[in-house]
């Protein structure tokens, strides 16, 4: 794994950071239920694959900052500011870090296969799946750690039998499925963008 950042890498990372921020603000207008859809996971996966897990973590952190600035976490900030900051920033950073780590492990294994054409598609698919899974998983963990009293009240008010069912079906269900399917469906495009990006960085 090569984590050395050249000037081209820094420029590419800066461009992807801008894309993440713009997409988060655009995505704040698209909602399934209470929260907006995260359109930013694609550039996070691309950056993590091109520049390494640490770059993915940076892009995820930028995503978290954009979430806070866009007002998408306002309901949680009103309840617990430190808990919201920790949850939002950590979930984004870990989503990018884990996506990059999974991509590099699988891509490295594929490159070691004797007599086989180097195929990064499984690595891209895995990274595209891991990113929303980690993002949503850390969000649910943050809810459990910092907001359960409020979530219990929300669940009761929404008519759910338990807070757990409300968290899965009321808070993240539609959003998570959209983000996961969106990433999987666009995986061929992600693979193409990564291939172009790698050619540019080598030139």
Buried (B, 14 or more C-beta within 10 A) or exposed (E): EEEEBEEBBEEBBEEBBEBBBBBBBBBBEEEBEBBBBBBBBBBBBBBBBBBBBBBBBBBBBBBBBBBBEBEBBEBBBEEBEEBBBBBBBBBBBBBBBBBBBBBBBBBEEBEEEEEEEEEBBBBBBBBBBBBBBBBBBBBBEBBEEBBEEBBBEBBEEEEBEEBEEBBBEBBBBBBBEBBBEBBBEBBEEBBEBBBEBEEEBEE
